[in-house]
Amino acid sequence: MGLTDGDGDGSSKPLQFRQNVVVMRHGDRLDNVVPLWAASAPRPWDPPLADDGRVRAFSTGDKLRKQLGFPIHRVFVSPFLRCLQTAAGVVSALSAVDKKSDDPYDLASNGVVIDPSKIKVSMEYGLSEMMNSLAIRSNVAPKDGVFSFDITQCKSVLPAGTIDNAAEMIYKELPKWQETLEGARARYIQVIKNLADKYPSENLLLVTHGEGVGSAVSSCFDDVVVAEVEYCAYSILKRSVVFSENTSFTAEGFVGSLKDLDGVQLMKAQEA
């Protein structure tokens, strides 16, 4: 079979496959809309989405469904609540078969009927927020530096029937508090490659944080820096994967193009 554009159903491996990995930032976070929210929140370092964030997540998923040109087979998501809620909205849009809401102004995923067999979703600690005070303000971070997530509760945020309980995380535990900026960027790039290598015949959507998207973009472009990553911004990474008869494979490095960026602002390195 000739080179495909990742448009298979994921059930059989072509001889050659163009794998697509979409790396996306979460939607609008509540604490940036309601600054006093953190003062009384039990987990002030883990804000949910604002209403605008829920709408943005669903509308971004709907845009991807209509414009990507290839199917998403698997979604991996950071355990932070804003990412889980973003993934829920995006997956609902990607898997939608009907919408039963009577409210014409309901632009979020309320009332959406989905086909849960279309996409499988898993959490991945390696996609977590950059674990330092550059990304998580010291006044809201746990005093002991211990961040915890209830996996069952996290899964309950995701659309019913979409979770792949058999999938194992690449990172078995959260990154340590006060990791370096360079360490976080290397982590994001490594986990993207590891997930792609683990599922080489499938297209992936990774829902992460701004630095994760920025790291993915920076790895594909020379002489530019990422100036801004908007809410629900994304980059599409592509690579060619060649399979042998014994199911082993070889893969080229990921490449990106300006047309595959949405909501990501770049500037020349010398202007930074």
Buried (B, 14 or more C-beta within 10 A) or exposed (E): EEEBEBBBEBEEBBEBBBBBBBBBBBBBBBBEBEEEBBEEBEBBBBBBBBEBBBBBBBBBBBBBBEEBEBBBBBBBBBBBBBBBBBBBBBBBBBBBEEBEEEEEEBBBBEEBEBEBEBBBBBBBBBBBBBBBEEBBEEEBBEEEEEBEBEEEEBBEBBBEEBBBEEBEBBBEEBBEBBBEEEBBBBBBBBBBBEBBEBBBBBBBBBBBBBBBBBBBBBBBBEEBBBEEBBBBBBBBBBBBBBBEEEEEBEBEEBEBEEEBBBBBEBEEEEEE
